[in-house]
Amino acid sequence: MEETNEKIVSMIIVAVLLVSVAGCGVEEEKVVNIYTDRHYDTDQDLYDKFTEQTGIVVNVVKADSDELLERLKAEGENTEADLLVTSDVGRLFRAGEMDLIKAFNSDVVESNVPEHLRATDDLWTALTVRARVITYALDRVDPSTLSTYEALTEPEWEGKVLARSSSHIYNQSLLASFIALNGEEAAKEWAQGLVANMARTPEGNDRDQMKAVVAGEGDVAIVNTYYLGKLLNSSDEVEVEVGKQIGVFFPNQETNGTHINISGAALTKYGTNDEAAIELLEFLTGSEAQNDYASANYEYPVNEAVAPSDLLKSFGELKIQNIALSLLGEYNDKAVKIFNEVGWQ
């Protein structure tokens, strides 16, 4: 009986040792947790590709950008987020001002993304580029009559201009770029002149502005280029037909260039998976991912080794504003103040 008990004890000890040894060989699963305001299938496809190639699991939380910033602020050191992905440098600048993100270094990202599309303090990098252009009704507007953003304030465009609300960051950054280039007074004159020429009180998103153009509510609209790609490739036949009746014009090609902005990413201040997050950024700025952004989401690639999609090429060559993108964030408050002063709703 005693011998039997000794054998049982020995077997238990061996079993425990085997479990311990096996446990030592198990690697902890690598993850990267993303807070993002982007809601495109393209993004999830890219995250899936990244996981397939690296074994790093990507967890995604989607919400409005302002909600994400407030959530990061509230969570503080307890946040699980490693990476903030959002549209418009103004929001990335805001995240920096709120001390929600931290600098990172990556030779790969620096090689993939030109200096003017990265933060000078290494707080963020662009993932894609969007151009904010003038779109017009193909059946009513001769593109030779278009020239600059400023020209849209002239009398001939009275009651013909469509734009979304001034509360949206896209328009705030557009006006901030004018402040950076021309000063506050000139920027205010432009905003005031555009309000005077608006076809209606601002409402809806960029796609809605183009739909209003086709419906005859106005002749021109200020929108981001990729929204036209969304219309032309929509599963809704009505939206496709709208897209077919819209032309694209790059303003200010003979002066200071067309306004661009970005979709970008930053490491969160209290994220704990920095290595995995940086590896994901290196992947997203690499050729494979950049090609997918361009072909499937109609955004301009940040990686100069990748060509724009055929659709974007069809819009023509693009000369962009030569300003530091960080200025769009720095002048955001002044832009909002001007919008309020001129009554741009």
C-alpha positions in Angstrom: 0.0 0.0 0.0 2.8 2.4 0.9 4.6 1.6 -2.4 1.4 2.4 -4.3 1.2 5.7 -2.6 4.8 6.5 -3.5 4.1 5.7 -7.1 1.1 8.0 -7.2 3.1 10.9 -5.6 5.9 10.3 -8.1 3.4 10.4 -11.1 1.9 13.7 -9.8 5.4 15.3 -9.5 6.3 14.2 -13.0 3.0 15.6 -14.3 3.5 18.9 -12.6 7.1 19.2 -14.0 5.9 18.4 -17.5 3.2 21.1 -17.3 5.8 23.6 -16.0 8.3 22.8 -18.7 5.6 23.0 -21.4 4.5 26.3 -20.0 8.0 27.8 -20.3 7.9 27.2 -24.0 4.6 29.1 -24.6 5.1 32.6 -25.9 2.7 35.3 -24.9 0.4 36.3 -27.8 1.5 39.6 -29.4 -1.3 42.1 -29.9 -1.8 45.7 -30.9 -4.9 47.5 -29.9 -6.2 50.3 -32.1 -8.6 53.2 -31.5 -9.7 54.4 -34.9 -12.3 56.7 -36.5 -11.8 55.1 -39.9 -14.7 52.8 -40.9 -13.5 51.3 -44.2 -13.4 47.6 -45.1 -10.0 48.3 -46.6 -8.6 48.9 -43.1 -9.8 45.6 -41.7 -8.5 43.7 -44.7 -5.1 45.3 -44.1 -5.2 44.4 -40.4 -6.0 40.8 -41.3 -3.1 40.7 -43.8 -0.8 42.0 -41.1 -1.9 39.3 -38.6 -1.5 36.6 -41.2 2.1 37.8 -42.0 3.3 38.5 -38.5 1.1 36.6 -36.1 0.3 39.8 -34.2 -3.4 40.1 -33.4 -5.0 43.5 -34.2 -7.9 44.5 -32.0 -10.0 47.4 -33.2 -12.2 49.9 -31.4 -14.1 52.3 -33.7 -15.7 55.5 -32.7 -15.9 59.2 -33.6 -12.5 60.9 -33.3 -13.5 63.3 -30.6 -15.0 60.4 -28.6 -11.8 58.5 -28.9 -9.7 61.4 -27.7 -12.0 61.8 -24.7 -11.8 58.1 -24.0 -8.0 58.1 -24.1 -8.0 61.1 -21.7 -10.4 59.4 -19.3 -8.6 56.1 -19.4 -5.2 57.6 -18.8 -2.6 55.0 -17.7 -5.4 52.3 -17.7 -6.0 52.4 -21.5 -5.5 49.3 -23.5 -5.1 51.3 -26.7 -1.6 51.2 -28.3 -2.3 53.1 -31.5 -4.6 56.0 -32.4 -5.7 56.2 -36.1 -7.7 59.2 -37.2 -8.3 61.5 -40.2 -7.0 65.0 -40.4 -3.8 66.3 -38.9 -5.8 68.7 -36.8 -7.0 65.8 -34.7 -3.5 64.4 -34.3 -2.3 67.8 -33.3 -5.1 67.9 -30.7 -4.1 64.5 -29.4 -0.6 65.9 -28.9 -1.8 69.0 -27.1 -3.8 66.8 -24.8 -0.7 64.7 -24.1 -2.4 61.5 -25.3 0.3 60.3 -27.7 4.1 59.8 -27.6 7.0 60.1 -30.1 8.4 57.0 -31.8 11.3 56.2 -34.0 11.3 53.9 -37.0 13.8 53.9 -39.9 11.3 52.0 -42.0 8.5 54.6 -41.5 11.0 57.4 -42.2 12.0 55.6 -45.4 8.3 55.0 -46.4 6.9 58.4 -45.6 8.3 61.8 -46.8 9.3 64.2 -44.1 6.5 66.7 -44.9 4.0 64.0 -44.1 5.4 63.2 -40.6 5.4 65.2 -37.4 8.6 67.2 -36.9 8.5 65.9 -33.3 7.9 62.3 -34.3 4.5 62.2 -32.7 2.6 61.0 -35.8 2.9 59.8 -39.3 0.5 60.0 -42.3 -1.0 56.8 -43.7 -2.9 58.3 -46.6 -3.3 61.7 -48.3 -6.6 63.4 -49.3 -6.9 66.5 -51.5 -9.6 69.0 -50.8 -10.8 70.1 -54.3 -13.5 71.8 -56.2 -16.0 69.5 -57.8 -18.4 70.7 -60.4 -21.5 69.8 -62.5 -20.2 68.4 -65.8 -23.3 69.6 -67.7 -23.3 73.2 -66.3 -19.8 74.3 -65.5 -16.9 74.9 -67.9 -13.7 73.9 -66.0 -11.9 76.8 -67.7 -14.0 79.1 -65.5 -12.4 77.6 -62.4 -9.1 78.7 -61.0 -8.7 79.1 -57.2 -10.5 78.7 -53.9 -10.4 82.5 -53.7 -12.2 82.9 -57.0 -15.3 81.1 -55.6 -16.0 84.3 -53.7 -16.5 86.3 -56.9 -20.0 87.5 -57.9 -20.4 85.0 -60.7 -20.6 82.2 -58.1 -23.3 83.7 -56.0 -25.8 81.1 -54.9 -23.8 78.3 -56.6 -21.3 77.1 -54.0 -21.9 74.1 -51.7 -19.8 73.2 -48.6 -20.3 71.2 -45.5 -20.5 72.6 -42.0 -17.7 74.7 -40.5 -17.8 72.4 -37.4 -16.1 69.7 -39.4 -12.3 69.4 -39.1 -11.9 69.2 -42.9 -13.1 72.8 -43.4 -11.3 74.0 -40.3 -8.0 72.7 -41.6 -8.7 74.2 -45.1 -9.2 77.6 -43.5 -6.2 77.0 -41.2 -4.1 76.5 -44.4 -5.2 79.9 -45.7 -4.2 81.5 -42.4 -0.8 79.9 -42.7 -0.4 81.0 -46.3 -2.1 84.4 -46.5 -2.7 85.6 -42.9 -5.8 85.9 -40.8 -7.4 88.9 -42.5 -7.2 87.3 -46.0 -8.5 84.0 -44.6 -11.5 85.8 -43.0 -12.3 87.7 -46.3 -12.3 84.3 -48.1 -14.6 82.7 -45.5 -17.0 85.7 -45.6 -17.1 85.7 -49.4 -17.8 82.0 -49.6 -20.7 82.3 -47.1 -22.1 85.0 -49.3 -22.0 82.7 -52.3 -23.4 79.6 -50.7 -26.3 77.9 -52.4 -27.8 76.7 -49.1 -27.0 76.5 -45.4 -24.3 73.8 -44.9 -25.6 70.3 -44.3 -24.5 66.8 -44.8 -21.1 65.3 -45.7 -18.9 65.6 -48.7 -20.9 63.1 -50.7 -24.1 65.0 -50.0 -22.5 68.2 -51.4 -21.9 66.4 -54.7 -25.4 64.9 -54.7 -26.8 68.5 -54.3 -24.7 69.6 -57.2 -26.2 66.9 -59.5 -29.7 67.8 -58.1 -29.1 71.4 -59.3 -29.0 73.0 -55.8 -25.5 74.4 -56.7 -22.9 74.2 -59.4 -19.7 73.6 -57.4 -18.8 71.9 -54.1 -15.6 71.7 -52.0 -14.9 68.1 -51.1 -12.2 65.5 -50.5 -11.2 63.6 -53.6 -11.7 60.1 -52.2 -15.5 60.8 -51.7 -15.9 60.9 -55.5 -14.2 57.5 -55.7 -16.7 56.2 -53.1 -19.6 57.4 -55.2 -18.3 56.0 -58.4 -17.7 52.6 -56.8 -20.8 52.5 -54.6 -23.1 49.5 -54.5 -25.9 52.0 -54.8 -26.6 52.7 -58.5 -28.0 56.1 -57.7 -24.7 57.2 -56.1 -22.7 55.8 -59.1 -24.8 58.0 -61.4 -24.2 61.0 -59.3 -20.4 60.3 -59.5 -20.5 60.1 -63.3 -22.0 63.7 -63.5 -19.2 65.2 -61.3 -15.9 66.7 -62.5 -12.8 67.4 -60.4 -10.7 70.6 -60.5 -7.5 71.1 -58.5 -7.6 74.8 -57.4 -4.6 77.1 -57.0 -2.3 75.1 -59.3 -0.9 78.4 -60.7 -0.5 79.9 -57.2 0.2 78.2 -53.8 -1.3 74.7 -54.6 -4.3 72.6 -53.6 -4.9 71.9 -49.9 -4.2 68.4 -48.7 -4.7 66.6 -45.5 -4.0 63.2 -44.1 -5.3 60.1 -42.4 -2.6 59.3 -39.8 -1.6 57.4 -36.8 0.2 57.9 -33.5 1.3 55.7 -30.6 -0.8 56.3 -27.5 1.1 57.7 -24.5 0.3 54.7 -22.2 0.2 51.9 -24.8 2.1 48.8 -23.7 2.7 47.2 -27.1 4.9 49.7 -28.7 7.0 47.2 -30.7 3.9 45.6 -32.3 2.4 49.0 -32.9 5.5 50.3 -34.7 5.6 47.1 -36.7 2.0 47.7 -37.8 2.9 51.3 -38.9 5.8 50.0 -40.9 3.4 47.6 -42.6 0.7 50.2 -43.3 3.2 52.6 -44.8 4.8 49.8 -46.9 4.1 49.2 -50.6 1.5 46.5 -50.2 -0.7 48.4 -47.8 -0.3 51.7 -49.6 -1.4 50.1 -52.9 -4.5 48.8 -51.2 -5.3 52.2 -49.7 -4.9 53.7 -53.2 -6.8 51.1 -55.2 -9.6 50.2 -52.7 -10.2 53.4 -50.8 -9.2 56.0 -53.5 -6.7 57.9 -51.2 -3.3 59.1 -52.3 -0.5 56.9 -51.1 2.1 58.5 -48.8 4.8 56.1 -50.0 6.3 57.6 -53.1 7.2 54.2 -54.5 3.4 53.5 -54.9 1.4 55.1 -57.7 -2.0 56.7 -57.2 -5.0 54.6 -58.5 -6.1 55.0 -62.1 -9.1 57.0 -60.9 -6.9 59.5 -59.1 -4.5 59.7 -62.1 -7.5 60.6 -64.2 -8.1 63.7 -62.1 -4.7 65.0 -63.3 -1.4 66.2 -61.8 -1.5 67.7 -58.4 0.6 70.6 -57.0 0.0 70.8 -53.2 0.3 73.6 -50.7 3.8 74.0 -49.5 3.2 74.3 -45.7 4.0 72.3 -42.6 1.0 70.2 -41.8 1.4 70.9 -38.1 0.3 74.5 -38.9 -3.2 73.1 -39.6 -3.5 72.1 -36.0 -1.8 75.3 -34.6 -4.2 77.5 -36.5 -7.3 75.5 -35.8 -8.6 77.7 -33.0 -8.2 80.8 -35.2 -10.0 79.1 -38.0 -13.0 78.2 -35.8 -13.1 81.8 -34.5 -13.2 83.1 -38.0 -16.0 80.7 -39.0 -18.1 81.9 -36.1 -17.4 85.6 -36.9 -18.5 85.2 -40.5 -21.5 83.0 -39.8 -20.4 79.9 -41.6 -22.7 77.4 -39.9 
